[in-house]
Each structure stands twice: as C-alpha cells, then as structure tokens.
Amino acid sequence: MGNREMEELIPLVNRLQDAFSALGQSCLLELPQIAVVGGQSAGKSSVLENFVGRDFLPRGSGIVTRRPLVLQLVTSKAEYAEFLHCKGKKFTDFDEVRHEIEAETDRVTGMNKGISSIPINLRVYSPHVLNLTLIDLPGITKVPVGDQPPDIEYQIREMIMQFITRENCLILAVTPANTDLANSDALKLAKEVDPQGLRTIGVITKLDLMDEGTDARDVLENKLLPLRRGYVGVVNRSQKDIDGKKDIKAAMLAERKFFLSHPAYRHIADRMGTPHLQKVLNQQLTNHIRDTLPNFRNKLQGQLLSIEHEVEAYKNFKPEDPTRKTKALLQMVQQFAVDFEKRIEGSGDQVDTLELSGGAKINRIFHERFPFEIVKMEFNEKELRREISYAIKNIHGIRTGLFTPDMAFEAIVKKQIVKLKGPSLKSVDLVIQELINTVKKCTKKLKNFPRLCEETERIVANHIREREGKTKDQVLLLIDIQVSYINTNHEDFIGFANAQQRSSQVHKKTTIGNQVIRKGWLTISNIGIMKGGSKGYWFVLTAESLSWYKDDENI
C-alpha cells in the first residue's frame, strides 16, 4: 500500500464513523480509533488544543467533558470546523465551537453536570494538523458534584470501558507527571483491558511542574512502567497562561525549549513534545487501521450479506400502497405458520445442530421417553401375587372356590392398566412444552415488531393450552376404554387353554428329546487309551446324546 493510499485510511474511517453516528447506532464493527483517557485536570484538553493550535474546548472546574467528543483532524488549506449535528455550517470562530460543544452537551445531559455516552462529532480542517481521529472521554472522577448521582464514578468508568475494551481501540493514557505514576487512573484502566501494554500509548503531562530534583526520565525511556508503544512527554500551558490568553504557538516554542534545556530530557528531546506526539499518533493510527483492515472488511461483508438477506424479504414492498401494512402483517403471519410446520415436519431451512428440537424431540418423547416411563414404573412381584391371592379369596367370599374367577382376574388387570395414565399424561405435558418452545423459536423473525411477536406467541400458546385439556381427556378415555372390557379372545392373550397347550408342547418336546433309544452293556478291548485290556461299560443312547457309565446304577 503506497503512502498516498495510507494517508487516505484515516479519512475513510472518519466517513464510516460519521455514517454510524448519523444512523444513531453504536459502532458494532468496532472501527479503529484512539480513545483519550485520563483523570480530571490531567491535561487532556490542553493536549488536544495543542494539536489544533486553537482554544476550542470547554474549561472549568469539576467535570467539563460530559459526553464523548469524536475529534477528527483533517489536513486542509483552509481552517474551519464542522459538527455532524450542524450539517453544512462552517465554524471559523473557535470560540463559537466551544459554545456549541457546551450547548450540545447541555441539550442531552442537562445543565447540572450530568453525563451521556452519546458522542459529539467534531471535524476540524486546518493546515496545522495531521490526519488524526481521537475520542476525548470524560475525566475519571471520585466525588459527585451538583445533582450528579452518587455512582458517577461508576458511570464514567463504564463509559470509558465501553470504548477501551474493544480490540480495535488504541488507548491514549494521559497522566500528569506531578502525581504518583504507579497510581495513575488512566494507566490502571488501560492495564485492566490491555495487560500486555500492546494497545496503550502513554502521555506524560506537566513535566515542568515536578518537584525540584525529580524527573520522569525512567518513565519516558519506557523503563519504569513499560508499554509496547512507549511514552511521549508534553508541556502544556498553565492555567495562568490560559487565563492570560497565551498563544499556543508561543507555548509550543516554550515546550521545545524546555526539553532541549532540561538535563534529564535533552538526549530524548527529538522524541518529546506535542508535534512529535501528533506524528506518532498519526503513524500509529494509520498502521493500526492497516493491520485491522482485513478483519474489519470481513465483518463488514458479513453484515452486508445479512442486511441484503433481510432486504430481500421486502423486495415487493411498496410504501405508497395503502394496504401495505395489512399485506406485511399477513406475510409475516404466513411465514410464521410455514416455519412452525417445517420445524415439526423436519424440513426447515435452518437445521439445529446443537440439540433435538421440534418434531424430532416429539418423536423421541413418543419412542424413547414414554417407553422409559412405563419401564420405570415400580413393579413388585411379591406384592402382585399377594393382591391376586386376596382378590381370588374375596371374590369367593365364604365359599371355597374350585376355579379362578374371571372377576378376580379383571380386577388385577384393570389396576395395572390404570397405571398407564401417569406416563401418558406426562408425555402430553412434554409434547406441549416442546410445541411452545417451537413457537418461541419461530417468532424470533418477528423481533423487529415486538407487539406482533408478543401477540403471536400469546395467541398460539393459548390455543395449544386449550387443546392440551382435550388431548388429556382423549388419552384418559382411551385408557378407560381398555379398562372397560378385557378381550380374552385376543391373539396376544394366552388364557388357560393356550397356556395348557403351550405347557403340553414344551413337555412333549422335552420327553421326545430325552427318549432312550437303546441301552445295554458293551465290552471295549484292544484300545490304546484303555489301559489294562478289555473292559465293560453301560451305554445309554438317546435322541440327543450317547453316554456311558461304569455300571447301570448311574443311569
């Protein structure tokens, strides 16, 4: 990629950033960007103003930055600013830019120090800037002021984390040199989301305000708290300089002089200062965009295909058609019915590969779960025999019976058949639950119409519940039918006659199988295995075997 093409990367991302903001959407694609993080009064605003060379950011005590400011710097021959919410209006007076930022902040957050995560998009064109995009986030605070909620610290932290947790976001951690760097709020947050320091760029401000005899040389040389992208030191204007309207250009010359004259920094003066920081950020952001571009493009193409698929469903939609709402409603309801039928019949276009669902799960309930529930029923053979005995005796009353009465048999059999009601009703409950789950899956396509989705689920679920009662009544009726008449002539029913016949067949087969064909003494002689000459054995020949014994008493 040539230098010219590389220079176009940042403006390209700027246009995408504006497009997402105009749509009112958060950047789901995680655009490559630099987020500026730091505590209150860390010097973030001064660093950004030094980049532009103008005073344009709100200042004061407490929380000044109360909404994220997406600052897009664009190299241009003319110098002016534009807001995304004021399209077509060019601001050449940067005092007006400050007033517009304050007014737009108050419009969303209120007049008393409230905060909001809705960004303000500001684009500054100037010959004094390099192509660069930064997101200025609210300063980390500890104590709420005004009518701010008690959890203001938590709210600001959550807002900052929304940006810096994204892998495509570089973190510009701004820390004043006159505080303990080990306890820097900005570096702490950066360490949480970027423990290896791969995405963090350190900026050390207020180097001129450090106590005499101390310096930040070890930090700036990346020795004390090392970061992959290193540190850059800057010297901003003091509050006195700002109040006295000290020119930023003069402040930049004073910054340059400070680094060249300070004994601890003169050897690294060419790597310090605001101009160098701006060059570093421009190069880092450009390289970062180049590195993340392939993955970003793949995600963008994936979302484009998804949107095209959604648009396909509305290809015949005509906004001027007065019946369009009715047609759209009917089309969605019909699609729901088709999806439901496909999930039950098993011919859906989206096959679930993670679990059984729809018709497949109902099939499993009938062929696996229901038989399992029947087998699982407790069966105590000893208890059953006792029940049979009691039933027979109770049917005979005071008489001594000769034959087993039919009434005793039916009483026992009916009691066993009635036990099928439990597993049968449980299977109905499982099928009903799966049908309702299938309805919920089918209504996911209606999520863009929450009311329609809710009503569809409610109506269909109520209908299923209504049929549930009738289904259970029918199941119980079928079992009652079986109980009402015991068909002893059925081919599967053994009965006394069939039992006697089967017993005779088994006995006959056993008798024939063991029938002796011939038996008697047999003398075996001159066989090598028989030591001692000839010997007599008692042989028995049956239809199934031949056996011999030492004497006839073993038979």
ZIKA-V318120 format. One record per helix or strand of 2 or more residues. SS is the DSSP state (helix for helix, strand for strand). FROM is the first residue (numbers start at 1). TO is the last residue. If there is no record, write none. Layout:
# ZIKA-V318120
ss->{SS	SS}
from->{FROM	FROM}
to->{TO	TO}
This chain:
# ZIKA-V318120
ss->{helix	strand	helix	strand	strand	helix	strand	strand	helix	strand	helix	helix	strand	helix	helix	strand	helix	helix	helix	helix	helix	helix	helix	helix	helix	helix	helix	strand	strand	strand	helix}
from->{3	33	44	67	80	94	116	132	152	169	181	185	200	207	217	231	239	248	266	274	324	359	381	406	420	450	495	516	535	546	552}
to->{23	39	52	75	83	109	126	136	164	176	183	193	205	209	220	233	243	261	271	312	345	376	396	418	446	484	513	524	542	549	554}
